[in-house]
Amino acid sequence: MIQLQISNTKTLNLHHLVLDYNGTLAIEGIPIPGVIEKLKQVASFINIHIITADTFGVVRTYLTDDRFQITILSASPEDQQKLAFIESLDKQTVVAVGNGNNDALMLQEAALGIAVIQAEGASFKAISHADIVCQSIFDALEIVINPSRIKATIRN
């Protein structure tokens, strides 16, 4: 769990890290080198959830660690399914990370939304709905590992 006092009126109590797969953790279905090891580090203090349409059908091949909970989405609308997923966890306890249009609602409604811009890029909608924008998944995970960076970025 991450507990962080942002201001006199806002405290974050984060229990869940919800991540998109393709474009966020993987490129064309293949995990970005080093990302699984970094996720294992983060899993020592927050619950990891990967939510994906699994476009390439390989997510369970690569993410075999039982510390990662994988949810495969059904047919569209993916954005509504991702939103419903974080709501089922209590969205006020969720850090959400993604890059696409289908992540925008999740990023907007989570206690903390982080958009990542990588090889696949990021949609304007995802960026505009996030609290923080990072250049890579590694930068986003470092923010989760070092939450004082969150406070420095989003405080008023």
Contacts in CASP RR format, 6 or more apart in sequence:
PFRMAT RR
TARGET T0000
AUTHOR 0000-0000-0000
METHOD contacts of the structure
MODEL  1
MIQLQISNTKTLNLHHLVLDYNGTLAIEGIPIPGVIEKLKQVASFINIHI
ITADTFGVVRTYLTDDRFQITILSASPEDQQKLAFIESLDKQTVVAVGNG
NNDALMLQEAALGIAVIQAEGASFKAISHADIVCQSIFDALEIVINPSRI
KATIRN
1 13 0 8 1.000
1 14 0 8 1.000
1 15 0 8 1.000
1 45 0 8 1.000
1 46 0 8 1.000
2 12 0 8 1.000
2 13 0 8 1.000
2 14 0 8 1.000
2 45 0 8 1.000
2 46 0 8 1.000
2 95 0 8 1.000
2 144 0 8 1.000
2 147 0 8 1.000
3 11 0 8 1.000
3 12 0 8 1.000
3 13 0 8 1.000
3 14 0 8 1.000
4 11 0 8 1.000
4 12 0 8 1.000
4 14 0 8 1.000
4 147 0 8 1.000
4 148 0 8 1.000
4 150 0 8 1.000
4 151 0 8 1.000
5 11 0 8 1.000
5 151 0 8 1.000
6 12 0 8 1.000
6 150 0 8 1.000
6 151 0 8 1.000
6 154 0 8 1.000
6 155 0 8 1.000
7 155 0 8 1.000
7 156 0 8 1.000
12 111 0 8 1.000
12 112 0 8 1.000
12 147 0 8 1.000
12 150 0 8 1.000
13 92 0 8 1.000
13 93 0 8 1.000
13 111 0 8 1.000
14 46 0 8 1.000
14 93 0 8 1.000
14 94 0 8 1.000
14 95 0 8 1.000
14 111 0 8 1.000
14 112 0 8 1.000
15 46 0 8 1.000
15 47 0 8 1.000
15 89 0 8 1.000
15 90 0 8 1.000
15 93 0 8 1.000
15 94 0 8 1.000
16 46 0 8 1.000
16 47 0 8 1.000
16 49 0 8 1.000
16 86 0 8 1.000
16 89 0 8 1.000
16 93 0 8 1.000
16 94 0 8 1.000
16 95 0 8 1.000
17 42 0 8 1.000
17 46 0 8 1.000
17 47 0 8 1.000
17 48 0 8 1.000
17 49 0 8 1.000
17 94 0 8 1.000
17 95 0 8 1.000
17 97 0 8 1.000
17 144 0 8 1.000
18 49 0 8 1.000
18 50 0 8 1.000
18 51 0 8 1.000
18 82 0 8 1.000
18 85 0 8 1.000
18 86 0 8 1.000
18 89 0 8 1.000
18 94 0 8 1.000
18 95 0 8 1.000
18 96 0 8 1.000
18 97 0 8 1.000
18 106 0 8 1.000
18 110 0 8 1.000
19 25 0 8 1.000
19 48 0 8 1.000
19 49 0 8 1.000
19 50 0 8 1.000
19 51 0 8 1.000
19 96 0 8 1.000
19 97 0 8 1.000
19 98 0 8 1.000
20 50 0 8 1.000
20 51 0 8 1.000
20 52 0 8 1.000
20 82 0 8 1.000
20 97 0 8 1.000
20 98 0 8 1.000
20 99 0 8 1.000
20 100 0 8 1.000
20 102 0 8 1.000
20 103 0 8 1.000
21 29 0 8 1.000
21 50 0 8 1.000
21 51 0 8 1.000
21 52 0 8 1.000
21 54 0 8 1.000
21 59 0 8 1.000
22 28 0 8 1.000
22 29 0 8 1.000
22 52 0 8 1.000
22 53 0 8 1.000
22 55 0 8 1.000
22 56 0 8 1.000
22 120 0 8 1.000
23 98 0 8 1.000
23 99 0 8 1.000
23 100 0 8 1.000
23 116 0 8 1.000
23 118 0 8 1.000
23 119 0 8 1.000
23 120 0 8 1.000
23 121 0 8 1.000
24 97 0 8 1.000
24 98 0 8 1.000
24 99 0 8 1.000
24 103 0 8 1.000
24 116 0 8 1.000
24 118 0 8 1.000
24 137 0 8 1.000
25 31 0 8 1.000
25 32 0 8 1.000
25 35 0 8 1.000
25 39 0 8 1.000
25 50 0 8 1.000
25 137 0 8 1.000
26 32 0 8 1.000
26 35 0 8 1.000
26 59 0 8 1.000
26 62 0 8 1.000
27 118 0 8 1.000
27 119 0 8 1.000
27 120 0 8 1.000
28 56 0 8 1.000
29 55 0 8 1.000
29 56 0 8 1.000
29 57 0 8 1.000
29 58 0 8 1.000
29 59 0 8 1.000
29 62 0 8 1.000
30 58 0 8 1.000
30 62 0 8 1.000
31 62 0 8 1.000
31 63 0 8 1.000
32 118 0 8 1.000
32 137 0 8 1.000
35 137 0 8 1.000
35 138 0 8 1.000
35 141 0 8 1.000
36 62 0 8 1.000
36 63 0 8 1.000
36 65 0 8 1.000
38 137 0 8 1.000
38 138 0 8 1.000
38 141 0 8 1.000
39 48 0 8 1.000
39 65 0 8 1.000
39 67 0 8 1.000
39 68 0 8 1.000
39 141 0 8 1.000
40 65 0 8 1.000
40 67 0 8 1.000
41 141 0 8 1.000
41 145 0 8 1.000
42 48 0 8 1.000
42 141 0 8 1.000
42 144 0 8 1.000
42 145 0 8 1.000
43 65 0 8 1.000
43 67 0 8 1.000
43 68 0 8 1.000
46 95 0 8 1.000
46 144 0 8 1.000
47 69 0 8 1.000
48 67 0 8 1.000
48 68 0 8 1.000
48 69 0 8 1.000
49 68 0 8 1.000
49 69 0 8 1.000
49 70 0 8 1.000
49 71 0 8 1.000
49 85 0 8 1.000
49 89 0 8 1.000
50 59 0 8 1.000
50 63 0 8 1.000
50 68 0 8 1.000
50 69 0 8 1.000
50 70 0 8 1.000
50 71 0 8 1.000
51 70 0 8 1.000
51 71 0 8 1.000
51 73 0 8 1.000
51 81 0 8 1.000
51 82 0 8 1.000
51 85 0 8 1.000
51 106 0 8 1.000
52 59 0 8 1.000
52 70 0 8 1.000
52 71 0 8 1.000
52 72 0 8 1.000
52 73 0 8 1.000
53 72 0 8 1.000
53 73 0 8 1.000
53 78 0 8 1.000
53 102 0 8 1.000
54 60 0 8 1.000
54 72 0 8 1.000
54 73 0 8 1.000
59 70 0 8 1.000
59 72 0 8 1.000
60 70 0 8 1.000
63 70 0 8 1.000
71 85 0 8 1.000
73 81 0 8 1.000
73 82 0 8 1.000
74 81 0 8 1.000
77 102 0 8 1.000
78 102 0 8 1.000
79 101 0 8 1.000
79 102 0 8 1.000
79 103 0 8 1.000
79 104 0 8 1.000
79 105 0 8 1.000
79 106 0 8 1.000
80 105 0 8 1.000
82 96 0 8 1.000
82 102 0 8 1.000
82 103 0 8 1.000
82 105 0 8 1.000
82 106 0 8 1.000
83 105 0 8 1.000
83 106 0 8 1.000
83 109 0 8 1.000
85 106 0 8 1.000
86 94 0 8 1.000
86 96 0 8 1.000
86 106 0 8 1.000
86 109 0 8 1.000
86 110 0 8 1.000
87 109 0 8 1.000
91 109 0 8 1.000
91 110 0 8 1.000
91 111 0 8 1.000
92 111 0 8 1.000
93 111 0 8 1.000
94 110 0 8 1.000
94 111 0 8 1.000
94 112 0 8 1.000
95 110 0 8 1.000
95 111 0 8 1.000
95 112 0 8 1.000
95 113 0 8 1.000
95 114 0 8 1.000
95 144 0 8 1.000
96 103 0 8 1.000
96 106 0 8 1.000
96 107 0 8 1.000
96 109 0 8 1.000
96 110 0 8 1.000
96 112 0 8 1.000
96 113 0 8 1.000
96 114 0 8 1.000
97 113 0 8 1.000
97 114 0 8 1.000
97 115 0 8 1.000
97 116 0 8 1.000
97 137 0 8 1.000
97 140 0 8 1.000
98 106 0 8 1.000
98 107 0 8 1.000
98 114 0 8 1.000
98 115 0 8 1.000
98 116 0 8 1.000
98 122 0 8 1.000
98 126 0 8 1.000
99 115 0 8 1.000
99 116 0 8 1.000
99 117 0 8 1.000
99 118 0 8 1.000
99 120 0 8 1.000
99 121 0 8 1.000
99 122 0 8 1.000
99 123 0 8 1.000
99 126 0 8 1.000
100 122 0 8 1.000
100 123 0 8 1.000
100 125 0 8 1.000
100 126 0 8 1.000
101 123 0 8 1.000
101 125 0 8 1.000
101 126 0 8 1.000
103 115 0 8 1.000
103 126 0 8 1.000
104 123 0 8 1.000
104 125 0 8 1.000
104 126 0 8 1.000
104 128 0 8 1.000
104 129 0 8 1.000
105 129 0 8 1.000
106 113 0 8 1.000
107 113 0 8 1.000
107 114 0 8 1.000
107 115 0 8 1.000
107 126 0 8 1.000
107 129 0 8 1.000
107 130 0 8 1.000
107 131 0 8 1.000
108 129 0 8 1.000
108 130 0 8 1.000
112 131 0 8 1.000
112 132 0 8 1.000
112 150 0 8 1.000
112 154 0 8 1.000
113 129 0 8 1.000
113 130 0 8 1.000
113 131 0 8 1.000
113 132 0 8 1.000
114 130 0 8 1.000
114 131 0 8 1.000
114 132 0 8 1.000
114 133 0 8 1.000
114 134 0 8 1.000
114 140 0 8 1.000
114 143 0 8 1.000
115 122 0 8 1.000
115 126 0 8 1.000
115 127 0 8 1.000
115 129 0 8 1.000
115 130 0 8 1.000
115 132 0 8 1.000
115 133 0 8 1.000
115 134 0 8 1.000
116 122 0 8 1.000
116 133 0 8 1.000
116 134 0 8 1.000
116 135 0 8 1.000
116 136 0 8 1.000
116 137 0 8 1.000
116 139 0 8 1.000
116 140 0 8 1.000
117 127 0 8 1.000
117 133 0 8 1.000
117 134 0 8 1.000
117 135 0 8 1.000
117 136 0 8 1.000
118 135 0 8 1.000
118 136 0 8 1.000
118 137 0 8 1.000
122 133 0 8 1.000
127 133 0 8 1.000
131 153 0 8 1.000
131 154 0 8 1.000
132 140 0 8 1.000
132 143 0 8 1.000
132 150 0 8 1.000
132 153 0 8 1.000
132 154 0 8 1.000
134 140 0 8 1.000
134 143 0 8 1.000
142 149 0 8 1.000
143 149 0 8 1.000
143 150 0 8 1.000
143 153 0 8 1.000
END
